[in-house]
Amino acid sequence: MGKLYEVLTPALRSFVAEAPMFFVATAPLAADGRVNVSPKGGMDTFAVLDDVTVAYLDLIGSGAETIAHLRENRRITLMFCSFTARPKIVRLYGEGRCVFPDSSEWDALIGNFGTHPIPRSIVVVSLDRIADSCGFTVPEMTLVRERDLQDKWGERKTRTQLEEYMREKNSLSVDGLPARPRRSGTHAG
């Protein structure tokens, strides 16, 4: 039923491009650390950069687990599910790193995504395993609309308010790992 791929084929690229949401999973190295799984939405926040590299626009949120875990160990898995009549799941495994707005890479990458008022970083993932599976138990659902609540929240905040929010909510993971670096740029996470 499942298949491994060397690269993101045209069919896989089409599948992930059509997905209205995906999931991001990371974990710390500590055996008692918490595994984090985050749903990501917005069809304009994910991009295939080449056959074995993808990226997504990481928006300011209430936590920064992914950033903290990537800074510690770079492990990441992205999962895309079909909620349409044709069941399918695609998992992209790899090593991730965060590119922050003050990085020299930012301008070259940001054009791959739609415009959002609160970008925090761009997560770039070098893929080392690409797999699909049946998805027979994933329900068939209809997308009503994408939500714009996060963008609206960000539009109401000043840059100073956003920085204060990130200092309060995005400095450490729930396990106490450092998340946002004090000085940005390109980091492992």
MDTraj code that builds the backbone (N, CA, C; nanometers):
import mdtraj as md
import numpy as np

residues = "MET GLY LYS LEU TYR GLU VAL LEU THR PRO ALA LEU ARG SER PHE VAL ALA GLU ALA PRO MET PHE PHE VAL ALA THR ALA PRO LEU ALA ALA ASP GLY ARG VAL ASN VAL SER PRO LYS GLY GLY MET ASP THR PHE ALA VAL LEU ASP ASP VAL THR VAL ALA TYR LEU ASP LEU ILE GLY SER GLY ALA GLU THR ILE ALA HIS LEU ARG GLU ASN ARG ARG ILE THR LEU MET PHE CYS SER PHE THR ALA ARG PRO LYS ILE VAL ARG LEU TYR GLY GLU GLY ARG CYS VAL PHE PRO ASP SER SER GLU TRP ASP ALA LEU ILE GLY ASN PHE GLY THR HIS PRO ILE PRO ARG SER ILE VAL VAL VAL SER LEU ASP ARG ILE ALA ASP SER CYS GLY PHE THR VAL PRO GLU MET THR LEU VAL ARG GLU ARG ASP LEU GLN ASP LYS TRP GLY GLU ARG LYS THR ARG THR GLN LEU GLU GLU TYR MET ARG GLU LYS ASN SER LEU SER VAL ASP GLY LEU PRO ALA ARG PRO ARG ARG SER GLY THR HIS ALA GLY".split()
xyz = np.array([
    [0.0813, -0.1188, 0.0000],
    [0.0000, 0.0000, 0.0000],
    [0.0860, 0.1257, 0.0000],
    [0.1819, 0.1380, 0.0903],
    [0.2667, 0.2552, 0.0957],
    [0.3852, 0.2430, 0.0024],
    [0.4432, 0.3566, -0.0322],
    [0.5552, 0.3589, -0.1239],
    [0.6554, 0.4640, -0.0794],
    [0.7844, 0.4346, -0.1013],
    [0.8913, 0.5308, -0.0757],
    [0.9324, 0.5950, -0.2073],
    [0.9744, 0.7206, -0.1996],
    [1.0150, 0.7963, -0.3175],
    [1.1531, 0.8563, -0.2944],
    [1.2308, 0.8653, -0.3989],
    [1.3628, 0.9302, -0.3920],
    [1.3495, 1.0818, -0.3930],
    [1.2479, 1.1309, -0.4666],
    [1.2271, 1.2753, -0.4827],
    [1.0775, 1.3044, -0.4781],
    [1.0440, 1.4312, -0.4715],
    [0.9048, 1.4731, -0.4811],
    [0.8645, 1.4703, -0.6284],
    [0.7904, 1.3704, -0.6653],
    [0.7463, 1.3527, -0.8031],
    [0.6429, 1.4598, -0.8385],
    [0.6141, 1.4789, -0.9669],
    [0.5071, 1.5731, -1.0029],
    [0.3739, 1.5409, -0.9341],
    [0.3397, 1.4138, -0.9217],
    [0.2145, 1.3764, -0.8549],
    [0.2166, 1.4138, -0.7071],
    [0.3286, 1.3918, -0.6398],
    [0.3390, 1.4291, -0.4985],
    [0.3359, 1.5810, -0.4823],
    [0.4040, 1.6525, -0.5707],
    [0.4027, 1.7994, -0.5659],
    [0.2597, 1.8515, -0.5803],
    [0.1852, 1.7930, -0.6708],
    [0.0466, 1.8336, -0.6914],
    [-0.0371, 1.8042, -0.5664],
    [-0.0161, 1.6876, -0.5075],
    [-0.0909, 1.6483, -0.3882],
    [-0.0686, 1.7468, -0.2738],
    [0.0585, 1.7794, -0.2433],
    [0.0855, 1.8695, -0.1310],
    [0.0429, 2.0128, -0.1626],
    [0.0492, 2.0523, -0.2897],
    [0.0072, 2.1873, -0.3273],
    [-0.1432, 2.2065, -0.3090],
    [-0.2196, 2.1002, -0.3245],
    [-0.3650, 2.1084, -0.3126],
    [-0.4140, 2.0921, -0.1687],
    [-0.3261, 2.0543, -0.0782],
    [-0.3673, 2.0295, 0.0608],
    [-0.3992, 2.1618, 0.1312],
    [-0.5191, 2.1746, 0.1884],
    [-0.5533, 2.2975, 0.2587],
    [-0.4884, 2.3081, 0.3967],
    [-0.4315, 2.1976, 0.4442],
    [-0.3603, 2.1992, 0.5720],
    [-0.2614, 2.0846, 0.5756],
    [-0.1652, 2.0944, 0.6683],
    [-0.0694, 1.9871, 0.6917],
    [-0.0323, 1.9896, 0.8387],
    [0.0364, 1.8874, 0.8818],
    [0.0757, 1.8747, 1.0214],
    [0.2278, 1.8699, 1.0307],
    [0.2817, 1.9322, 1.1346],
    [0.4255, 1.9346, 1.1593],
    [0.4509, 1.8658, 1.2926],
    [0.5423, 1.7671, 1.2931],
    [0.5768, 1.6957, 1.4164],
    [0.7257, 1.7095, 1.4440],
    [0.7568, 1.7413, 1.5687],
    [0.8954, 1.7483, 1.6159],
    [0.8982, 1.6962, 1.7584],
    [1.0185, 1.6688, 1.8082],
    [1.0332, 1.6216, 1.9465],
    [1.1720, 1.6570, 1.9962],
    [1.1849, 1.6780, 2.1273],
    [1.3167, 1.6991, 2.1849],
    [1.3911, 1.5665, 2.1950],
    [1.5178, 1.5725, 2.2283],
    [1.5965, 1.4500, 2.2460],
    [1.5639, 1.3788, 2.3768],
    [1.5257, 1.4525, 2.4785],
    [1.4996, 1.3935, 2.6098],
    [1.3861, 1.2918, 2.6018],
    [1.4070, 1.1771, 2.6645],
    [1.3061, 1.0709, 2.6623],
    [1.1743, 1.1146, 2.7253],
    [1.1801, 1.2054, 2.8207],
    [1.0574, 1.2522, 2.8847],
    [1.0072, 1.3835, 2.8257],
    [1.0688, 1.4284, 2.7161],
    [1.0256, 1.5509, 2.6493],
    [0.8963, 1.5291, 2.5736],
    [0.8250, 1.6343, 2.5524],
    [0.6950, 1.6256, 2.4865],
    [0.7086, 1.6336, 2.3344],
    [0.6419, 1.5414, 2.2663],
    [0.6329, 1.5445, 2.1212],
    [0.5332, 1.6536, 2.0853],
    [0.5640, 1.7324, 1.9836],
    [0.4740, 1.8387, 1.9407],
    [0.4207, 1.8099, 1.8010],
    [0.2911, 1.8237, 1.7853],
    [0.2277, 1.8122, 1.6541],
    [0.1437, 1.9374, 1.6344],
    [0.1735, 2.0127, 1.5276],
    [0.1024, 2.1374, 1.5005],
    [0.0319, 2.1314, 1.3665],
    [-0.0964, 2.1661, 1.3639],
    [-0.1637, 2.1797, 1.2342],
    [-0.1248, 2.3132, 1.1727],
    [-0.1022, 2.3125, 1.0439],
    [-0.0674, 2.4346, 0.9711],
    [-0.1671, 2.4513, 0.8587],
    [-0.2193, 2.5702, 0.8436],
    [-0.3167, 2.5959, 0.7392],
    [-0.2717, 2.7069, 0.6479],
    [-0.3487, 2.7264, 0.5465],
    [-0.3168, 2.8304, 0.4503],
    [-0.2398, 2.7722, 0.3344],
    [-0.3062, 2.7620, 0.2224],
    [-0.2432, 2.6978, 0.1076],
    [-0.1261, 2.7788, 0.0532],
    [-0.1126, 2.9038, 0.0963],
    [-0.0008, 2.9842, 0.0477],
    [0.1146, 2.9912, 0.1470],
    [0.1162, 2.8998, 0.2450],
    [0.2238, 2.8996, 0.3447],
    [0.3201, 2.7823, 0.3280],
    [0.3025, 2.7010, 0.2242],
    [0.3894, 2.5860, 0.2005],
    [0.4438, 2.5947, 0.0586],
    [0.5715, 2.5563, 0.0416],
    [0.6330, 2.5603, -0.0917],
    [0.7295, 2.4445, -0.1098],
    [0.7299, 2.3877, -0.2290],
    [0.8322, 2.2912, -0.2687],
    [0.9432, 2.3728, -0.3337],
    [1.0642, 2.3655, -0.2777],
    [1.1760, 2.4434, -0.3301],
    [1.2522, 2.3691, -0.4388],
    [1.2653, 2.2371, -0.4229],
    [1.3261, 2.1524, -0.5253],
    [1.2841, 2.0087, -0.4984],
    [1.3447, 1.9143, -0.5651],
    [1.3021, 1.7738, -0.5547],
    [1.3100, 1.7164, -0.4133],
    [1.3971, 1.7710, -0.3290],
    [1.4154, 1.7159, -0.1945],
    [1.4196, 1.8244, -0.0860],
    [1.3626, 1.9409, -0.1159],
    [1.3603, 2.0504, -0.0184],
    [1.2250, 2.1188, -0.0221],
    [1.1665, 2.1363, 0.0960],
    [1.0406, 2.2083, 0.1091],
    [1.0571, 2.3156, 0.2158],
    [0.9608, 2.4057, 0.2230],
    [0.9643, 2.5101, 0.3250],
    [0.8212, 2.5512, 0.3584],
    [0.8049, 2.6040, 0.4788],
    [0.6755, 2.6633, 0.5123],
    [0.6964, 2.7901, 0.5922],
    [0.6016, 2.8810, 0.5768],
    [0.6048, 3.0076, 0.6472],
    [0.5502, 2.9859, 0.7871],
    [0.6341, 3.0091, 0.8858],
    [0.6003, 2.9915, 1.0270],
    [0.5513, 3.1257, 1.0800],
    [0.4246, 3.1316, 1.1177],
    [0.3653, 3.2552, 1.1674],
    [0.3735, 3.2611, 1.3194],
    [0.3739, 3.3811, 1.3735],
    [0.3783, 3.3991, 1.5185],
    [0.2599, 3.3260, 1.5804],
    [0.2886, 3.2470, 1.6826],
    [0.1848, 3.1716, 1.7511],
    [0.2066, 3.1704, 1.9002],
    [0.1227, 3.0960, 1.9689],
    [0.1257, 3.0943, 2.1153],
    [0.2374, 3.0087, 2.1725],
    [0.3070, 2.9355, 2.0900],
    [0.4199, 2.8553, 2.1343],
    [0.5265, 2.8527, 2.0262],
    [0.6397, 2.7960, 2.0604],
    [0.7502, 2.7895, 1.9642],
    [0.8212, 2.6545, 1.9746],
    [0.7414, 2.5492, 1.9890],
    [0.7982, 2.4151, 2.0054],
    [0.8835, 2.3740, 1.8860],
    [0.8322, 2.3961, 1.7658],
    [0.9061, 2.3537, 1.6469],
    [1.0427, 2.4210, 1.6417],
    [1.0460, 2.5512, 1.6656],
    [1.1736, 2.6229, 1.6633],
    [1.2686, 2.5647, 1.7673],
    [1.2193, 2.5423, 1.8891],
    [1.3050, 2.4884, 1.9961],
    [1.3579, 2.3502, 1.9607],
    [1.2718, 2.2641, 1.9089],
    [1.3157, 2.1284, 1.8749],
    [1.4150, 2.1295, 1.7587],
    [1.3906, 2.2130, 1.6589],
    [1.4837, 2.2196, 1.5463],
    [1.6183, 2.2752, 1.5890],
    [1.6185, 2.3696, 1.6797],
    [1.7460, 2.4226, 1.7305],
    [1.8242, 2.3134, 1.8023],
    [1.7516, 2.2225, 1.8682],
    [1.8193, 2.1172, 1.9434],
    [1.8648, 2.0024, 1.8544],
    [1.7789, 1.9566, 1.7614],
    [1.8143, 1.8315, 1.6914],
    [1.7766, 1.8254, 1.5437],
    [1.7076, 1.9233, 1.4907],
    [1.6728, 1.9365, 1.3483],
    [1.5716, 1.8345, 1.2953],
    [1.5282, 1.7356, 1.3735],
    [1.4336, 1.6336, 1.3234],
    [1.2945, 1.6921, 1.3049],
    [1.2321, 1.6568, 1.1911],
    [1.0988, 1.7080, 1.1630],
    [1.0275, 1.6147, 1.0650],
    [0.8974, 1.6034, 1.0813],
    [0.8131, 1.5292, 0.9879],
    [0.6935, 1.6162, 0.9527],
    [0.6619, 1.6253, 0.8242],
    [0.5426, 1.6948, 0.7767],
    [0.4471, 1.5895, 0.7227],
    [0.3185, 1.6026, 0.7546],
    [0.2201, 1.5057, 0.7068],
    [0.1047, 1.5781, 0.6384],
    [0.0713, 1.5302, 0.5196],
    [-0.0386, 1.5832, 0.4408],
    [-0.1415, 1.4714, 0.4238],
    [-0.2684, 1.5013, 0.4480],
    [-0.3755, 1.4026, 0.4330],
    [-0.4739, 1.4508, 0.3285],
    [-0.5248, 1.3568, 0.2523],
    [-0.6333, 1.3881, 0.1608],
    [-0.7643, 1.3745, 0.2363],
    [-0.8472, 1.4774, 0.2277],
    [-0.9803, 1.4723, 0.2862],
    [-1.0850, 1.4618, 0.1757],
    [-1.0393, 1.4319, 0.0540],
    [-1.1292, 1.4173, -0.0609],
    [-1.1592, 1.2692, -0.0826],
    [-1.2287, 1.2394, -0.1912],
    [-1.2709, 1.1015, -0.2183],
    [-1.1550, 1.0043, -0.2334],
    [-1.0419, 1.0521, -0.2831],
    [-0.9265, 0.9630, -0.3014],
    [-0.8399, 0.9649, -0.1748],
    [-0.8385, 0.8565, -0.0959],
    [-0.7622, 0.8559, 0.0295],
    [-0.6119, 0.8472, 0.0045],
    [-0.5359, 0.9290, 0.0776],
    [-0.3905, 0.9253, 0.0645],
    [-0.3296, 1.0081, 0.1768],
    [-0.2135, 0.9642, 0.2246],
    [-0.1337, 1.0377, 0.3217],
    [0.0077, 1.0452, 0.2658],
    [0.0701, 1.1626, 0.2758],
    [0.2102, 1.1792, 0.2367],
    [0.2854, 1.2317, 0.3581],
    [0.3955, 1.1643, 0.3900],
    [0.4819, 1.2078, 0.5003],
    [0.6181, 1.2465, 0.4430],
    [0.6658, 1.3624, 0.4864],
    [0.7965, 1.4126, 0.4458],
    [0.8838, 1.4205, 0.5701],
    [0.9881, 1.3395, 0.5745],
    [1.0791, 1.3339, 0.6889],
    [1.2082, 1.4056, 0.6523],
    [1.2692, 1.4715, 0.7499],
    [1.3955, 1.5354, 0.7172],
    [1.4557, 1.6126, 0.8309],
    [1.5496, 1.6979, 0.7922],
    [1.6162, 1.7888, 0.8849],
    [1.5711, 1.9300, 0.8529],
    [1.5272, 2.0001, 0.9571],
    [1.4759, 2.1346, 0.9380],
    [1.5634, 2.2393, 1.0025],
    [1.5480, 2.3594, 0.9516],
    [1.6167, 2.4755, 1.0098],
    [1.5271, 2.5964, 0.9892],
    [1.5409, 2.6932, 1.0771],
    [1.4607, 2.8147, 1.0680],
    [1.5434, 2.9274, 1.0093],
    [1.4837, 2.9989, 0.9176],
    [1.5434, 3.1196, 0.8615],
    [1.4599, 3.2353, 0.9141],
    [1.5246, 3.3266, 0.9852],
    [1.4550, 3.4382, 1.0477],
    [1.4595, 3.5624, 0.9585],
    [1.3691, 3.6598, 0.9825],
    [1.3590, 3.7761, 0.8936],
    [1.4880, 3.8550, 0.8732],
    [1.5811, 3.8508, 0.9674],
    [1.7050, 3.9268, 0.9482],
    [1.8161, 3.8445, 0.8829],
    [1.7834, 3.7245, 0.8365],
    [1.8801, 3.6392, 0.7687],
    [1.9019, 3.6854, 0.6248],
    [2.0202, 3.6622, 0.5732],
    [2.0495, 3.6955, 0.4335],
    [1.9679, 3.6093, 0.3367],
    [1.9151, 3.4962, 0.3821],
    [1.8328, 3.4080, 0.2981],
    [1.6869, 3.4516, 0.2895],
    [1.6435, 3.5360, 0.3821],
    [1.5015, 3.5683, 0.3947],
    [1.4402, 3.6177, 0.2636],
    [1.5027, 3.7173, 0.2020],
    [1.4447, 3.7781, 0.0823],
    [1.4309, 3.6779, -0.0321],
    [1.5240, 3.5853, -0.0433],
    [1.5177, 3.4851, -0.1497],
    [1.4055, 3.3840, -0.1251],
    [1.3696, 3.3602, 0.0011],
    [1.2691, 3.2594, 0.0345],
    [1.1272, 3.3144, 0.0480],
    [1.1126, 3.4355, 0.0997],
    [0.9804, 3.4863, 0.1364],
    [0.8866, 3.4970, 0.0163],
    [0.9388, 3.5144, -0.1026],
    [0.8562, 3.5241, -0.2221],
    [0.7834, 3.3956, -0.2584],
    [0.8181, 3.2847, -0.1939],
    [0.7501, 3.1571, -0.2181],
    [0.6145, 3.1479, -0.1490],
    [0.5808, 3.2482, -0.0686],
    [0.4611, 3.2411, 0.0143],
    [0.3723, 3.3627, -0.0061],
    [0.2482, 3.3497, 0.0390],
    [0.1574, 3.4632, 0.0364],
    [0.1992, 3.5662, 0.1404],
    [0.1345, 3.6796, 0.1363],
    [0.1648, 3.7885, 0.2295],
    [0.0861, 3.7692, 0.3583],
    [0.1570, 3.7685, 0.4697],
    [0.0956, 3.7565, 0.6018],
    [0.1610, 3.8587, 0.6935],
    [0.0855, 3.9211, 0.7847],
    [0.1408, 4.0289, 0.8666],
    [0.2325, 3.9835, 0.9804],
    [0.2364, 3.8533, 1.0107],
    [0.3118, 3.8111, 1.1291],
    [0.4058, 3.6932, 1.1015],
    [0.4908, 3.7020, 1.0006],
    [0.5864, 3.5920, 0.9801],
    [0.6889, 3.5908, 1.0929],
    [0.7181, 3.4729, 1.1442],
    [0.8171, 3.4574, 1.2510],
    [0.9456, 3.3986, 1.1947],
    [0.9307, 3.2988, 1.1082],
    [1.0467, 3.2368, 1.0443],
    [0.9984, 3.1610, 0.9218],
    [1.0917, 3.1109, 0.8462],
    [1.0622, 3.0171, 0.7388],
    [1.1339, 2.8883, 0.7764],
    [1.0592, 2.7796, 0.7860],
    [1.1184, 2.6498, 0.8180],
    [1.1523, 2.5812, 0.6858],
    [1.2805, 2.5552, 0.6674],
    [1.3303, 2.4879, 0.5467],
    [1.3652, 2.3448, 0.5848],
    [1.3141, 2.2483, 0.5083],
    [1.3341, 2.1073, 0.5417],
    [1.4039, 2.0369, 0.4251],
    [1.5201, 1.9783, 0.4549],
    [1.5911, 1.8916, 0.3606],
    [1.5400, 1.7506, 0.3833],
    [1.4748, 1.6947, 0.2818],
    [1.4072, 1.5663, 0.2967],
    [1.5037, 1.4499, 0.2838],
    [1.4889, 1.3523, 0.3751],
    [1.5690, 1.2297, 0.3660],
    [1.4807, 1.1048, 0.3550],
    [1.3488, 1.1241, 0.3646],
    [1.2551, 1.0138, 0.3441],
    [1.1224, 1.0728, 0.2985],
    [1.0717, 1.0222, 0.1879],
    [0.9447, 1.0668, 0.1318],
    [0.8593, 0.9423, 0.1167],
    [0.7425, 0.9402, 0.1806],
    [0.6601, 0.8191, 0.1793],
    [0.5126, 0.8555, 0.1687],
    [0.4386, 0.7641, 0.1056],
    [0.2937, 0.7795, 0.1082],
    [0.2316, 0.6534, 0.1654],
    [0.1060, 0.6632, 0.2029],
    [0.0302, 0.5486, 0.2523],
    [-0.1159, 0.5710, 0.2162],
    [-0.1981, 0.4719, 0.2467],
    [-0.3346, 0.4688, 0.1937],
    [-0.4270, 0.5772, 0.2488],
    [-0.4261, 0.6019, 0.3759],
    [-0.5192, 0.6986, 0.4329],
    [-0.6636, 0.6523, 0.4359],
    [-0.6859, 0.5210, 0.4396],
    [-0.8222, 0.4674, 0.4331],
    [-0.9107, 0.5100, 0.5507],
    [-0.8522, 0.5443, 0.6646],
    [-0.9343, 0.5834, 0.7797],
    [-0.9497, 0.7348, 0.7936],
    [-0.8843, 0.8131, 0.7081],
    [-0.8983, 0.9587, 0.7130],
    [-1.0352, 0.9949, 0.6559],
    [-1.1160, 1.0718, 0.7290],
    [-1.2512, 1.1013, 0.6811],
    [-1.2510, 1.1916, 0.5575],
    [-1.3539, 1.1765, 0.4793],
    [-1.3750, 1.2661, 0.3665],
    [-1.4505, 1.3872, 0.4187],
    [-1.3972, 1.5073, 0.3918],
    [-1.4581, 1.6300, 0.4431],
    [-1.4565, 1.7363, 0.3339],
    [-1.5386, 1.8357, 0.3539],
    [-1.5444, 1.9477, 0.2610],
    [-1.4867, 2.0710, 0.3288],
    [-1.3963, 2.1384, 0.2598],
    [-1.3390, 2.2634, 0.3104],
    [-1.4414, 2.3745, 0.2929],
    [-1.4752, 2.4400, 0.4011],
    [-1.5687, 2.5517, 0.3943],
    [-1.4942, 2.6773, 0.3526],
    [-1.3837, 2.7068, 0.4213],
    [-1.3015, 2.8241, 0.3898],
    [-1.1747, 2.8189, 0.4738],
    [-1.0763, 2.8944, 0.4317],
    [-0.9576, 2.9119, 0.5143],
    [-0.9898, 3.0200, 0.6178],
    [-0.9304, 3.0069, 0.7357],
    [-0.9516, 3.1073, 0.8398],
    [-0.8463, 3.2173, 0.8253],
    [-0.8869, 3.3400, 0.8518],
    [-0.7943, 3.4519, 0.8453],
    [-0.7758, 3.5168, 0.9836],
    [-0.8142, 3.4449, 1.0884],
    [-0.8110, 3.5002, 1.2239],
    [-0.6696, 3.5358, 1.2698],
    [-0.5714, 3.4531, 1.2349],
    [-0.4345, 3.4812, 1.2781],
    [-0.3829, 3.6085, 1.2112],
    [-0.4099, 3.6235, 1.0822],
    [-0.3688, 3.7459, 1.0131],
    [-0.4382, 3.8681, 1.0727],
    [-0.5686, 3.8583, 1.1006],
    [-0.6420, 3.9714, 1.1589],
    [-0.5870, 4.0068, 1.2975],
    [-0.5532, 3.9040, 1.3759],
    [-0.4933, 3.9277, 1.5074],
    [-0.3629, 4.0051, 1.4904],
    [-0.2793, 3.9609, 1.3977],
    [-0.1515, 4.0262, 1.3755],
    [-0.1631, 4.1679, 1.3242],
    [-0.2625, 4.1936, 1.2427],
    [-0.2827, 4.3284, 1.1886],
    [-0.3182, 4.4289, 1.2972],
    [-0.3745, 4.3829, 1.4084],
    [-0.4123, 4.4720, 1.5189],
    [-0.2960, 4.5028, 1.6130],
    [-0.1827, 4.4363, 1.5936],
    [-0.0690, 4.4524, 1.6837],
    [0.0376, 4.5423, 1.6220],
    [0.1045, 4.6186, 1.7071],
    [0.2206, 4.6951, 1.6620],
    [0.3427, 4.6014, 1.6649],
    [0.4495, 4.6422, 1.6009],
    [0.5725, 4.5634, 1.6020],
    [0.6185, 4.5425, 1.7467],
    [0.6091, 4.6456, 1.8301],
    [0.6490, 4.6358, 1.9706],
    [0.5619, 4.5345, 2.0447],
    [0.4321, 4.5372, 2.0204],
    [0.3418, 4.4410, 2.0848],
    [0.3736, 4.2981, 2.0414],
    [0.4047, 4.2792, 1.9135],
    [0.4406, 4.1452, 1.8652],
    [0.5704, 4.0970, 1.9283],
    [0.6683, 4.1855, 1.9396],
    [0.7954, 4.1475, 2.0037],
    [0.7741, 4.1105, 2.1500],
    [0.6915, 4.1870, 2.2204],
    [0.6614, 4.1556, 2.3603],
    [0.5917, 4.0203, 2.3707],
    [0.4970, 3.9951, 2.2816],
    [0.4245, 3.8683, 2.2805],
    [0.5218, 3.7521, 2.2582],
    [0.6115, 3.7661, 2.1610],
    [0.7069, 3.6580, 2.1332],
    [0.8040, 3.6390, 2.2491],
    [0.8458, 3.7475, 2.3143],
    [0.9331, 3.7333, 2.4312],
    [0.8636, 3.6526, 2.5406],
    [0.7347, 3.6796, 2.5592],
    [0.6587, 3.6106, 2.6628],
    [0.6248, 3.4667, 2.6243],
    [0.5790, 3.4443, 2.5016],
    [0.5252, 3.3137, 2.4611],
    [0.6204, 3.2265, 2.3802],
    [0.7244, 3.2849, 2.3195],
    [0.8077, 3.2114, 2.2248],
    [0.9528, 3.1975, 2.2657],
    [0.9868, 3.2279, 2.3890],
    [1.1263, 3.2193, 2.4321],
    [1.1704, 3.0774, 2.4637],
    [1.0808, 2.9992, 2.5254],
    [1.1134, 2.8630, 2.5666],
    [1.0039, 2.7668, 2.5217],
    [1.0430, 2.6419, 2.5003],
    [0.9443, 2.5376, 2.4734],
    [0.8781, 2.4981, 2.6053],
    [0.7748, 2.4155, 2.5988],
    [0.7089, 2.3711, 2.7216],
    [0.8040, 2.2883, 2.8079],
    [0.9073, 2.2304, 2.7484],
    [1.0072, 2.1543, 2.8233],
    [1.1264, 2.2400, 2.8651],
    [1.1213, 2.3697, 2.8385],
    [1.2272, 2.4605, 2.8808],
    [1.3433, 2.4747, 2.7834],
    [1.3290, 2.4247, 2.6609],
    [1.4349, 2.4418, 2.5600],
    [1.4276, 2.5823, 2.5023],
    [1.5416, 2.6433, 2.4717],
    [1.5376, 2.7767, 2.4106],
    [1.4739, 2.7697, 2.2721],
    [1.3860, 2.8664, 2.2462],
    [1.3183, 2.8690, 2.1162],
    [1.3746, 2.9837, 2.0330],
    [1.3096, 3.0985, 2.0374],
    [1.3581, 3.2115, 1.9573],
    [1.4961, 3.2538, 2.0037],
    [1.5885, 3.2653, 1.9124],
    [1.7211, 3.3139, 1.9516],
    [1.7148, 3.4615, 1.9865],
    [1.8045, 3.5038, 2.0741],
    [1.8099, 3.6469, 2.1089],
    [1.8483, 3.7293, 1.9873],
    [1.9402, 3.6789, 1.9104],
    [1.9820, 3.7451, 1.7879],
    [1.9419, 3.6518, 1.6743],
    [1.8598, 3.7003, 1.5829],
    [1.8080, 3.6158, 1.4766],
    [1.9137, 3.5822, 1.3739],
    [1.8694, 3.5429, 1.2561],
    [1.9568, 3.4984, 1.1481],
    [1.9181, 3.3554, 1.1125],
    [2.0066, 3.2853, 1.0492],
    [1.9796, 3.1457, 1.0147],
    [2.0354, 3.0585, 1.1246],
    [1.9508, 2.9741, 1.1781],
    [1.9888, 2.8852, 1.2872],
    [1.9374, 2.7466, 1.2566],
    [1.9892, 2.6488, 1.3296],
    [1.9374, 2.5125, 1.3130],
    [1.7885, 2.5116, 1.3436],
    [1.7407, 2.6045, 1.4197],
    [1.5983, 2.6019, 1.4507],
    [1.5412, 2.7320, 1.4835],
])
top = md.Topology()
chain = top.add_chain()
for i, resn in enumerate(residues, 1):
    res = top.add_residue(resn, chain, resSeq=i)
    for name in ("N", "CA", "C"):
        top.add_atom(name, md.element.get_by_symbol(name[0]), res)
traj = md.Trajectory(xyz[None], top)
